[in-house]
Amino acid sequence: MATLSQKGFLLLEDGTLFHGRLVGPAEPTVAEVVFTTNMTGYQETFSDPSFRGQIVVMTAPQIGN
């Protein structure tokens, strides 16, 4: 289990590596990375069961601001 300050990374199939920090408990995981261009409704995106097992990347710059 990860702690708040533990380092993490995202390794893509093509070998691209992104470093970051883990937030909350985490274990090694394999998942599909998907992108969404939604400008609204991001709450529904994160709770939508069709995204289960996927890493969702929000591409609209306003999300989270």
N, C-alpha and C positions, 0 to 999 in steps of 0.2 A: 504494500500500500504506500502511496506517495504522500509526502507532507507538502505543505504550502510552498516551501522554498526549494523543493526538489527540481532539478533540471530534467527536461524532457526533450524529445525530438520527434519529428515527423519525417519518415523516410519513404519517398515515393518509389514506385516500381522502376523508374528510369535511373535511380541512384541519387536523385536530388535529395539533399538533406537540409531540413529546417530545424534550427535549435530554438528552444523556448523554455518556459517554466510550466510545471504542472500545477493546477489549481484543484485542490481536493483529492480524494482517494482515486488512484488510477492503477491499472495493471497493464502489462503489454497487450496491445490490441491490434487486430488486423481489420481494416474497414475500407470501404469504398469512399473516396472523396467526391462529393457532388457540389455543384454551384447553383445558387438561385439568385435571380435578378429582381426579386420582389422588392418593391419600394415600401409596401405596407404589409401588414399581416404576419410579421416575423414571429409573433407569439404563436400563431397557428402552425407555422413551419416547424418550430422547435417541439411542438407537442403532437405533430402529425405522425401517426404510426407507420406511414409509408416510408418515412426516413429512418426507421429503426435499423441499426447496424451500419449507418453511414455517417460520415463526417460532413456536416453541412457548412459551407462557406457562403456567407452573405456578401454579395458583390456591390450592393448599393452603399456608397460612402456615408450616408446619413444614418444607417442602422447603428445603434449603440451610442450615438452622440447626444 
